[in-house]
Amino acid sequence: MTQDLDNRRPLKSRGTAWARALAAYLAQYGATPDLISAASVGFAVIGGGFFLMAGLSTPLIRAALLIGAAVCIQLRLLCNLLDGMVAVEHGRGGPAGPIWNELPDRLADALFLAGAGYCAYGAHLEAGAPLGWFAAWLAALTAYVRELGRGLDFPADFSGPMAKPHRMAALTLTCIVAAAEPLWGWNGQSILIGLSVIVIGAAGTVGRRTATLARRLDERRENS
């Protein structure tokens, strides 16, 4: 994976000592950015599997599986942080980097969000599956609008309110709340609420990024 610095998401965690040390360790022992990106999909596959099993499990096992899914979400984000650091700070990027920079993220988003929807569906909440897929579609659309702007030679637009870090933070919180929801008699409703928040926020993000792109195009025309 190579990283165009203009297409690098601004992350405060990139400057932390632990992140720099972990990236240096991975680079020293031969981990390539593409391999780290592939690992992010592996964590998404595991996390999506946890969601699927959670929807069919008893409350105690379901809680453990949902916490496991939350951990997988955070490990996916860790991979997303480290692949770019190994590529840029340690010069390990490869020619297929742009593919590895985007495609694994789209797969991981779909596995986590659709998986969460099927978790609710498994708890007999029929809106869960379509809501999960709708969230996954909107997640891909936010990235599409960003890349469309880059294809038109504008800087990458990472604005929210439901950019990737925000979506994954919301889904992680949803997992934690859903793990505890049997205490107040719910069974999957927390996941429906969490996915609904993600859908609304992602739709707003698509609208905001599209409006920004339209404004930039208009300004370019006026200045040409």
Secondary structure, 3 states (H helix, E strand, C coil): CCCCHHHCCCCHHHHCHHHHHHHHHHHHCCCCHHHHHHHHHHHHHHHHHHHHHHCCCCHHHHHHHHHHHHHHHHHHHHHHHHHHHHHHCCCCCCCCHHHHHHHHHHHHHHHHHHHHHHHHHHCCCCCHHHHHHHHHHHHHHHHHHHHHHHHCCCCCCCCCCCCHHHHHHHHHHHHHHHHHHHHHCCCCHHHHHHHHHHHHHHHHHHHHHHHHHHHHHHHHHHHC
